[in-house]
Amino acid sequence: MPADPNRFARDLFAPLPARYDLLAEVLSFGQNGRWRSAMVDRVLPAGGVILDVASGTAGVALQLAARGGTAGNAADGGQRRAANGAPGSAAGWGQPGARVVGVDLTEQMLRQGHRRVTAARRGDQVRLVVGRAEQLPFPDGCFDALTFTYLLRYVRDPQATLTELARVLKPGGTMASLEFCVPTGAVWHPAWWAYTRLALPAGGFLLGGREWFRVGRFLGPNISAHYRRYPVSWTVEAWRKAGFTDVGARVMSLGGGLVMWGTRAGA
């Protein structure tokens, strides 16, 4: 774990936005999109406002908006009216349907996200703000559902972060997440190890240059280290300690991805 996980994540992702979405799909053999869809399935249909944490270039936020309602009339309306109304209320939003607030700590990723939201004409449904998952800039219980993607490896205290996510979710609301995972078995674990240590860095360099080589070299060892310290069984219990019931987990793509979900207690 880096001494300052937030600073490390900003430095790692700041150079990546322009080609992030394309290379994420290519280097995951298209599995990233499948995993995202499986996560989104767990929170839709959801009325009100959905918080997407670690939103990055707004890929999940846009998917939530597209599958949960119609596009707004103004391409940048949501950004212009971002100060109107509380995050979890209907005030200031242009159109009915799924409304999404995306949070990320890397401004460069969010700028790319804004461009994507504008191009998709989803400005009346999606708002993007800079923030930290460990200290969200929202009041208690103001969101109807919540998603987060590839987050827990970049925070110092996963348990405290899950508790903070639970804080802003309304009782009875659903939270769903997507993380990388580590395959098991005599065949798939060695194959995954070889891909993440050898092919992923090489592919990152060939397709994205030095910045993507750095990401490729970092991911495999970081994922392995995370699950040695925080195995899936620990993570399920951490969700429960944070205040979630009916916690479920689905390992996907032979163990390469992990989708989790749960319901905020207290309804």
DRENDO-1510 file (C-alpha; in Angstrom, 1 decimal, always signed):
<recs>
REC; n; res; u; v; w
REC; 1; MET; +0.0; +0.0; +0.0 .
REC; 2; PRO; +1.5; +3.4; -1.0 .
REC; 3; ALA; +2.0; +5.9; +1.9 .
REC; 4; ASP; -0.7; +8.2; +0.5 .
REC; 5; PRO; -3.1; +6.0; -1.6 .
REC; 6; ASN; -5.1; +9.0; -2.8 .
REC; 7; ARG; -2.1; +10.9; -4.1 .
REC; 8; PHE; -0.8; +7.7; -5.7 .
REC; 9; ALA; -4.1; +7.1; -7.5 .
REC; 10; ARG; -4.2; +10.7; -8.8 .
REC; 11; ASP; -0.7; +10.4; -10.1 .
REC; 12; LEU; -1.4; +7.0; -11.7 .
REC; 13; PHE; -4.6; +8.0; -13.5 .
REC; 14; ALA; -4.0; +11.7; -14.3 .
REC; 15; PRO; -2.2; +10.9; -17.6 .
REC; 16; LEU; -4.8; +8.3; -18.8 .
REC; 17; PRO; -8.1; +9.9; -19.5 .
REC; 18; ALA; -7.9; +10.3; -23.3 .
REC; 19; ARG; -7.7; +6.6; -24.1 .
REC; 20; TYR; -8.8; +5.1; -20.8 .
REC; 21; ASP; -12.1; +3.6; -21.8 .
REC; 22; LEU; -10.8; +2.1; -25.0 .
REC; 23; LEU; -7.7; +0.5; -23.5 .
REC; 24; ALA; -9.6; -0.7; -20.4 .
REC; 25; GLU; -11.8; -2.7; -22.7 .
REC; 26; VAL; -9.0; -4.0; -24.9 .
REC; 27; LEU; -6.7; -5.0; -22.1 .
REC; 28; SER; -9.5; -6.8; -20.2 .
REC; 29; PHE; -10.6; -8.6; -23.4 .
REC; 30; GLY; -13.9; -6.9; -23.2 .
REC; 31; GLN; -14.6; -8.1; -19.7 .
REC; 32; ASN; -14.7; -4.7; -18.1 .
REC; 33; GLY; -17.9; -3.8; -19.9 .
REC; 34; ARG; -19.5; -7.1; -18.9 .
REC; 35; TRP; -18.6; -6.6; -15.3 .
REC; 36; ARG; -19.9; -3.0; -15.3 .
REC; 37; SER; -23.3; -4.2; -16.7 .
REC; 38; ALA; -23.6; -6.9; -14.0 .
REC; 39; MET; -23.0; -4.2; -11.4 .
REC; 40; VAL; -25.5; -1.8; -12.9 .
REC; 41; ASP; -28.1; -4.6; -13.0 .
REC; 42; ARG; -27.9; -4.8; -9.2 .
REC; 43; VAL; -29.1; -1.1; -8.7 .
REC; 44; LEU; -31.6; -0.6; -11.5 .
REC; 45; PRO; -34.4; +0.2; -11.6 .
REC; 46; ALA; -33.7; +2.8; -8.9 .
REC; 47; GLY; -35.7; +6.0; -8.6 .
REC; 48; GLY; -34.3; +9.3; -7.3 .
REC; 49; VAL; -30.6; +9.9; -7.4 .
REC; 50; ILE; -27.7; +7.4; -7.7 .
REC; 51; LEU; -24.2; +8.2; -6.5 .
REC; 52; ASP; -21.3; +6.7; -8.6 .
REC; 53; VAL; -18.0; +6.7; -6.6 .
REC; 54; ALA; -14.7; +6.5; -8.3 .
REC; 55; SER; -16.6; +7.6; -11.4 .
REC; 56; GLY; -13.5; +8.3; -13.5 .
REC; 57; THR; -14.5; +9.2; -17.1 .
REC; 58; ALA; -18.2; +8.6; -16.2 .
REC; 59; GLY; -18.5; +5.3; -17.9 .
REC; 60; VAL; -20.7; +3.8; -15.2 .
REC; 61; ALA; -22.6; +7.1; -14.6 .
REC; 62; LEU; -23.5; +7.2; -18.3 .
REC; 63; GLN; -24.6; +3.6; -18.3 .
REC; 64; LEU; -26.8; +4.2; -15.2 .
REC; 65; ALA; -28.3; +7.3; -16.9 .
REC; 66; ALA; -28.9; +5.6; -20.3 .
REC; 67; ARG; -30.6; +2.5; -18.7 .
REC; 68; GLY; -32.5; +4.4; -16.2 .
REC; 69; GLY; -34.2; +7.2; -18.2 .
REC; 70; THR; -34.2; +9.5; -21.2 .
REC; 71; ALA; -31.6; +12.0; -22.2 .
REC; 72; GLY; -31.9; +15.6; -21.1 .
REC; 73; ASN; -32.7; +18.4; -23.5 .
REC; 74; ALA; -29.6; +20.5; -22.8 .
REC; 75; ALA; -26.2; +18.9; -23.3 .
REC; 76; ASP; -24.7; +20.8; -20.4 .
REC; 77; GLY; -27.8; +21.6; -18.4 .
REC; 78; GLY; -26.8; +19.4; -15.4 .
REC; 79; GLN; -23.4; +21.1; -15.1 .
REC; 80; ARG; -24.9; +24.6; -15.3 .
REC; 81; ARG; -27.4; +23.8; -12.5 .
REC; 82; ALA; -25.1; +21.8; -10.3 .
REC; 83; ALA; -25.5; +24.2; -7.4 .
REC; 84; ASN; -29.4; +24.0; -7.4 .
REC; 85; GLY; -30.9; +21.6; -5.0 .
REC; 86; ALA; -29.4; +19.0; -2.7 .
REC; 87; PRO; -27.7; +16.1; -4.3 .
REC; 88; GLY; -30.3; +13.6; -3.3 .
REC; 89; SER; -33.4; +15.7; -4.2 .
REC; 90; ALA; -35.1; +16.3; -7.5 .
REC; 91; ALA; -34.5; +20.1; -7.3 .
REC; 92; GLY; -32.4; +21.5; -10.2 .
REC; 93; TRP; -32.5; +18.4; -12.4 .
REC; 94; GLY; -33.8; +18.8; -15.9 .
REC; 95; GLN; -35.5; +15.5; -16.7 .
REC; 96; PRO; -37.2; +12.5; -15.0 .
REC; 97; GLY; -35.5; +9.1; -14.9 .
REC; 98; ALA; -32.2; +8.0; -13.3 .
REC; 99; ARG; -30.1; +11.0; -12.1 .
REC; 100; VAL; -26.5; +10.3; -11.3 .
REC; 101; VAL; -23.8; +12.1; -9.3 .
REC; 102; GLY; -20.3; +10.9; -10.2 .
REC; 103; VAL; -17.5; +11.5; -7.7 .
REC; 104; ASP; -13.8; +11.0; -8.4 .
REC; 105; LEU; -10.6; +12.5; -6.9 .
REC; 106; THR; -8.8; +12.8; -10.2 .
REC; 107; GLU; -9.8; +16.0; -12.0 .
REC; 108; GLN; -8.3; +15.0; -15.3 .
REC; 109; MET; -10.5; +11.9; -15.4 .
REC; 110; LEU; -13.6; +14.0; -14.6 .
REC; 111; ARG; -12.8; +16.5; -17.3 .
REC; 112; GLN; -12.9; +13.6; -19.8 .
REC; 113; GLY; -16.1; +12.5; -18.1 .
REC; 114; HIS; -17.6; +15.9; -18.7 .
REC; 115; ARG; -16.8; +15.7; -22.4 .
REC; 116; ARG; -18.4; +12.3; -22.6 .
REC; 117; VAL; -21.5; +13.5; -20.7 .
REC; 118; THR; -21.9; +16.4; -23.1 .
REC; 119; ALA; -21.4; +14.3; -26.2 .
REC; 120; ALA; -24.0; +11.8; -25.0 .
REC; 121; ARG; -26.4; +14.7; -24.2 .
REC; 122; ARG; -26.9; +13.5; -20.6 .
REC; 123; GLY; -26.1; +16.8; -18.9 .
REC; 124; ASP; -29.6; +16.9; -17.4 .
REC; 125; GLN; -29.0; +13.5; -15.8 .
REC; 126; VAL; -25.3; +13.4; -14.8 .
REC; 127; ARG; -23.3; +15.7; -12.6 .
REC; 128; LEU; -19.6; +15.1; -11.8 .
REC; 129; VAL; -17.8; +16.5; -8.8 .
REC; 130; VAL; -14.3; +16.1; -7.3 .
REC; 131; GLY; -14.3; +14.3; -4.0 .
REC; 132; ARG; -12.8; +11.5; -1.9 .
REC; 133; ALA; -14.6; +8.3; -1.1 .
REC; 134; GLU; -13.3; +8.4; +2.4 .
REC; 135; GLN; -14.9; +11.8; +3.1 .
REC; 136; LEU; -17.8; +12.4; +0.7 .
REC; 137; PRO; -19.1; +15.9; +0.4 .
REC; 138; PHE; -22.8; +15.0; +0.9 .
REC; 139; PRO; -25.2; +14.8; +3.9 .
REC; 140; ASP; -26.4; +11.6; +5.5 .
REC; 141; GLY; -28.9; +9.4; +3.7 .
REC; 142; CYS; -29.3; +11.5; +0.6 .
REC; 143; PHE; -28.9; +8.9; -2.2 .
REC; 144; ASP; -31.3; +6.2; -3.3 .
REC; 145; ALA; -28.6; +3.9; -4.7 .
REC; 146; LEU; -24.8; +3.8; -4.9 .
REC; 147; THR; -22.1; +2.2; -7.1 .
REC; 148; PHE; -18.4; +2.1; -6.9 .
REC; 149; THR; -15.7; +0.7; -9.2 .
REC; 150; TYR; -12.1; -0.3; -8.6 .
REC; 151; LEU; -12.0; +1.7; -5.4 .
REC; 152; LEU; -11.0; -0.4; -2.3 .
REC; 153; ARG; -7.4; -0.9; -3.4 .
REC; 154; TYR; -6.8; +2.8; -3.4 .
REC; 155; VAL; -8.0; +3.7; +0.1 .
REC; 156; ARG; -6.0; +3.3; +3.3 .
REC; 157; ASP; -8.9; +1.8; +5.3 .
REC; 158; PRO; -11.5; -0.2; +3.3 .
REC; 159; GLN; -13.7; -0.7; +6.3 .
REC; 160; ALA; -13.9; +3.0; +7.1 .
REC; 161; THR; -14.6; +3.7; +3.4 .
REC; 162; LEU; -17.5; +1.3; +3.2 .
REC; 163; THR; -18.9; +2.9; +6.4 .
REC; 164; GLU; -18.7; +6.3; +4.8 .
REC; 165; LEU; -20.4; +5.1; +1.6 .
REC; 166; ALA; -23.2; +3.6; +3.8 .
REC; 167; ARG; -23.6; +7.0; +5.5 .
REC; 168; VAL; -24.8; +8.8; +2.4 .
REC; 169; LEU; -27.2; +6.0; +1.3 .
REC; 170; LYS; -30.8; +6.0; +2.3 .
REC; 171; PRO; -32.1; +3.1; +4.4 .
REC; 172; GLY; -33.3; +0.4; +2.0 .
REC; 173; GLY; -31.1; +1.7; -0.8 .
REC; 174; THR; -28.9; -0.7; -2.8 .
REC; 175; MET; -25.1; -0.5; -3.1 .
REC; 176; ALA; -23.2; -2.4; -5.8 .
REC; 177; SER; -19.5; -2.6; -6.6 .
REC; 178; LEU; -17.0; -3.9; -9.1 .
REC; 179; GLU; -13.5; -4.8; -8.3 .
REC; 180; PHE; -10.8; -7.0; -9.8 .
REC; 181; CYS; -10.3; -10.4; -8.2 .
REC; 182; VAL; -7.7; -13.2; -8.2 .
REC; 183; PRO; -8.6; -16.5; -10.0 .
REC; 184; THR; -8.0; -19.7; -8.2 .
REC; 185; GLY; -7.2; -23.2; -9.4 .
REC; 186; ALA; -4.2; -25.0; -10.9 .
REC; 187; VAL; -4.8; -23.6; -14.4 .
REC; 188; TRP; -6.5; -20.2; -14.1 .
REC; 189; HIS; -4.4; -18.7; -11.3 .
REC; 190; PRO; -1.0; -19.2; -13.1 .
REC; 191; ALA; -2.6; -18.0; -16.4 .
REC; 192; TRP; -3.9; -14.8; -14.6 .
REC; 193; TRP; -0.5; -14.3; -12.9 .
REC; 194; ALA; +1.4; -14.6; -16.3 .
REC; 195; TYR; -1.1; -12.2; -18.0 .
REC; 196; THR; -1.0; -9.5; -15.2 .
REC; 197; ARG; +2.8; -9.7; -14.7 .
REC; 198; LEU; +4.0; -10.1; -18.3 .
REC; 199; ALA; +1.3; -9.5; -21.0 .
REC; 200; LEU; -0.6; -6.7; -19.4 .
REC; 201; PRO; +2.5; -4.4; -18.9 .
REC; 202; ALA; +3.7; -5.2; -22.4 .
REC; 203; GLY; +0.3; -4.6; -24.0 .
REC; 204; GLY; -0.1; -1.4; -22.0 .
REC; 205; PHE; +3.2; -0.1; -23.4 .
REC; 206; LEU; +2.4; -1.1; -27.0 .
REC; 207; LEU; -1.1; +0.4; -27.0 .
REC; 208; GLY; -0.8; +3.3; -24.6 .
REC; 209; GLY; +2.9; +4.1; -24.0 .
REC; 210; ARG; +4.8; +4.7; -20.8 .
REC; 211; GLU; +1.8; +5.7; -18.7 .
REC; 212; TRP; -0.1; +2.5; -19.5 .
REC; 213; PHE; +3.0; +0.4; -19.0 .
REC; 214; ARG; +3.2; +1.8; -15.4 .
REC; 215; VAL; -0.5; +0.9; -14.8 .
REC; 216; GLY; +0.0; -2.6; -16.3 .
REC; 217; ARG; +3.1; -3.2; -14.1 .
REC; 218; PHE; +1.3; -2.0; -11.0 .
REC; 219; LEU; -2.1; -3.8; -11.3 .
REC; 220; GLY; -1.2; -7.5; -10.9 .
REC; 221; PRO; +1.0; -7.2; -7.8 .
REC; 222; ASN; -1.4; -4.7; -6.2 .
REC; 223; ILE; -4.5; -6.9; -6.8 .
REC; 224; SER; -2.6; -9.9; -5.3 .
REC; 225; ALA; -1.5; -8.0; -2.3 .
REC; 226; HIS; -5.0; -6.6; -1.7 .
REC; 227; TYR; -6.6; -10.0; -1.5 .
REC; 228; ARG; -3.9; -11.4; +0.7 .
REC; 229; ARG; -4.8; -8.8; +3.2 .
REC; 230; TYR; -8.5; -8.5; +2.4 .
REC; 231; PRO; -9.9; -11.7; +1.0 .
REC; 232; VAL; -13.5; -11.8; -0.4 .
REC; 233; SER; -14.8; -13.3; +2.8 .
REC; 234; TRP; -13.3; -10.3; +4.7 .
REC; 235; THR; -14.9; -7.9; +2.3 .
REC; 236; VAL; -18.4; -9.5; +2.6 .
REC; 237; GLU; -18.1; -9.2; +6.4 .
REC; 238; ALA; -16.9; -5.6; +6.1 .
REC; 239; TRP; -20.0; -4.7; +4.1 .
REC; 240; ARG; -22.2; -6.2; +6.9 .
REC; 241; LYS; -20.2; -4.2; +9.6 .
REC; 242; ALA; -20.8; -1.1; +7.5 .
REC; 243; GLY; -24.6; -1.5; +7.8 .
REC; 244; PHE; -25.6; -3.7; +4.8 .
REC; 245; THR; -27.9; -6.7; +4.7 .
REC; 246; ASP; -28.4; -9.3; +2.1 .
REC; 247; VAL; -24.8; -9.0; +1.0 .
REC; 248; GLY; -24.0; -11.0; -2.2 .
REC; 249; ALA; -20.9; -11.6; -4.2 .
REC; 250; ARG; -20.5; -12.9; -7.8 .
REC; 251; VAL; -17.1; -13.9; -9.1 .
REC; 252; MET; -17.0; -13.4; -12.9 .
REC; 253; SER; -14.7; -14.3; -15.9 .
REC; 254; LEU; -13.1; -17.3; -14.2 .
REC; 255; GLY; -12.2; -15.2; -11.1 .
REC; 256; GLY; -11.0; -12.0; -12.8 .
REC; 257; GLY; -13.8; -9.8; -11.6 .
REC; 258; LEU; -15.9; -9.4; -8.5 .
REC; 259; VAL; -19.3; -7.8; -8.3 .
REC; 260; MET; -20.9; -7.3; -4.9 .
REC; 261; TRP; -24.2; -5.8; -3.7 .
REC; 262; GLY; -26.1; -5.2; -0.5 .
REC; 263; THR; -29.1; -3.3; +1.0 .
REC; 264; ARG; -28.6; -0.4; +3.5 .
REC; 265; ALA; -30.1; -1.5; +6.8 .
REC; 266; GLY; -32.7; +0.5; +8.6 .
REC; 267; ALA; -35.6; +0.6; +6.1 .
</recs>
